[in-house]
Amino acid sequence: MRLFHLEWKKINKRPYLYAVLGMAAFSLFVAMLFMLMPKEEMELSQIDPVWGNITTLVSCVTFAEFAVFGAVLNARTVLEDYIGKQVLLLFSYPIRREELIRTKMAITWGLTSGGAFLTNLAAMLAAAVVSFIFRPLETGFGVNEALAVLLYSAGMAVMAGNIALISLWFGFWKSSVVTEIVSSLIIIIPLANMLSASLFSSGLQGYLFLLAAVGVTLAVSAVITMKIIHRVKNMEVK
């Protein structure tokens, strides 16, 4: 816990907090825009104005935002420490290399996933309040809709943290911050498109697709995490 506390204190949280607030505002904007869109435009887009579609769309936006956010966070707080001159200082600590890198990745994964979960939840709850007051949708926000929001928020949050870890491996592979961030975009764009396809998958099919995506990214990120730990453990300082 002491190591966790020390690494936590090293992070300059202010710019990341501003970024989270900006992403939360954009997710809320997307929710309001979709919910208040005129019916004629909604019919042209071939998307039904129901809570399931709004939840999926906003969750995909939040996922994309925080997956990139996590990649940047990993680049600044993890990767730069190991590809720059600061690595000499890191390896001089009386701490096992595996424990240090594991702690760093746990912090960034927690910040990415936690921020994504709370942001998506807050945006959807705010949309629910607006819906309760102004009744822009024909269907109400009930228990089933609340459960769907919780499931999508948790699933997208876990995937955002996982994608950030996966892209970190590419940064270590090429010893490049730019490579890490670009790789996160390459992964996010097709994955977000596939996830948004569940707008047209009703009921159990959409949930199963989400759970499958979470499972795959979780498995890949677990393997990637072990590879990064192994790489750092055997890293030679020049």
N, C-alpha and C positions, 0 to 999 in steps of 0.2 A: 504493500500500500504506500510505503514511503516513496518508492521509485515512481509509482503512478502519480503521486502528489507532485513530485519534483518535475516530471515531464509535463504535467498539466500546467504548472506555473510558468514553464518556458514558452508556452504558446501565447502570442499576442492576440487576445480574443476579440478586440474591438473591431478590426476590419471584417472578421468572419461573422460577427454579430450583425453588422450592417448588411452584409451579403445575405444572411438568413432573413432579415427583415424585408429586404428587397424582393427575395424570392417568394416569401409569404404573401407580400402584396400582389405580386404577379399571379400567383395561384388563385388568390381571392378574386382578382380581376377576371381571370378566365372563367371562374365559376359564375360570377355575376353576368358576364357577357353571354355565356351559353344559356343561362337560365332566363335572361330577359330578352333574348333574341326573338324578334317577331316570328310568328308561326309560319308566315309565307317563306321567310328565309330558311327556317328550319326544315320545311318540306322540300325546298330545293336542295338542301344538303343531304337529304334522305336519312336524317337522324331523328329519331323520335325524342321529343322533349320530356324524358322521364328521368327519374333520379339515378337509375342504373347507368345510363349513358353519361350523365353529368359526373358521377363518381369516377367512372373509368377515365374520362377525358382529363379531369383535374388531377387525378392520381398519376396519369402518364406524364403530365407536365411537371408535377412535383418530382417524380422519379428522375426525369431528364435533368432538371435543375440541380438536384442534390448529387447525382452521380458525377456531374462535372465539378460541382463544389467539392466533393470528396476527393476527386483526382487532384485538384489544386491544393487542397489541404494536405494530402499525402506528399505532394511534390515539395511543398514549403516546409513541412514539419518532419518529414521522414527522409525522402530521397536526397534533398540538398545536404543533409547531415552526413550522408554516406558517399556522396560523389565529390564533395569538396574537401578542403583542407581540414575542416572540422572533424573529419573522421579520426584523425590522430588523437584529438582530445577525447572523443567518444570511447575509443579503444583503450584509453589510459584509465578509465573508470574501473574501480574494483567490483565490477558487475559483469556477469556472464553476458556475452554478446546476444545469445538467444533470448534472454530475459528482457534485455533492453529493447530490441527490435519488436518483440512480441508486445511489450507494453505500449510502444509508440503506435503500432497498428491497432491495438485494442482501443486506444483513445480516439484515433481518427475514425475508426469504424463506428464507435459509439456516438461521436458527434454527428457524423453523416446520417446514420440511421435514425438517431433520436431527433435530429432537426427535421428530417423528412417526415417522420411520423407525426410530430407535433404540428408542423406546418400544414400538412394535408388535412389533418383532423380539424385544425382551427379554421381553415378555409371552408371546409364542408359544413362545419357547424354554423359558421357565419351565414353561409348560403341557406341553411335550414331555417335560421332565424328570419332572414329576409323573406323566405318562402312562406313562413307562418304569418308574417305581417301583411304582405302584399298579395299573396296567393297567385304568383305568376304561372305556376304549373297546375295542371288538372289533378295530379296525384299528390297526396300529402307525404310528409316525412315521418314515417313510423318506425317501429322496432326493426322490421326487416331492412329498411334503408339504413338505419343506424349500424346494424351489424355488418352490412355491406361496406359502409365507410370504414369501420374498424378493420375489417379484413383487408381491404384494398390499401389502407394506410400502412398497416403492418407489413404486408407483402411488398409494396413498392419501397418502403423504407429499408427493409432487409436487402432487396436487390440493389438499391443505390449504394449501400455500404459495400456489398459484394463486388459490384462493378468497379468501384474506386480501388479496391484491393487488387483486382485483376489488372487494371491499368497500371498500378504501381509496379507490377512485375516487368512490364515493357519498359518502364523508366529505368529499372535496375539493369535490364538486359542491355540497353543502349547507353546507359549512364547519361540520360537526357531527360530534363524536365519537360521539354517540348514534346518529346516522343510519348511520354506518359499522358499528357493532356490530349494530344491528337488521338492516341489509341482509345481513350475513353469516349471520345466523340464517335469514332468508327464503330465502337461496340453499341453505344447508346442509340444511335439513329435507327438501325434496323430493328433493334430490340423494342424500342418504343413504338415503332410502326406495327410490329407483331402484336404487342400488348393492346394497342388501340383497336386492333381488329376485333377484340372482344366486345367492342361497342355493338357489334352485330351478333354476338353470341349470348343468348339469353340464359339465365338461370345457372344450373350446375355446370354447363359447358364452359362458361366464362370463368367461374371459380376454379375449375380444374386446370384450365390453361394458366391461370395466375399461379396456382400452387406448383404446377410443373416448372414454370419459369423460375420461381423462387428456389425450388429444389436443385435445378441444374446450376444456377449461379452460385448457390451455396456450396455445392460439391466442388465446382471449379475453383472458387475462391479459397476453399480449404486446402486444395492441392497447391494452389499458388502461394498461399501463406507458408506452407511447409517448405516450398522451394526458395522463397525469399529468406526464411530463417536459415536454411542450409547455406545459401549463398553468403549471407552476412557472417555466419559462423566460420566459414572458410575463406573469407576475404583477406587478401594480402594487402598490407599498407605499404605504399611505395614512397 
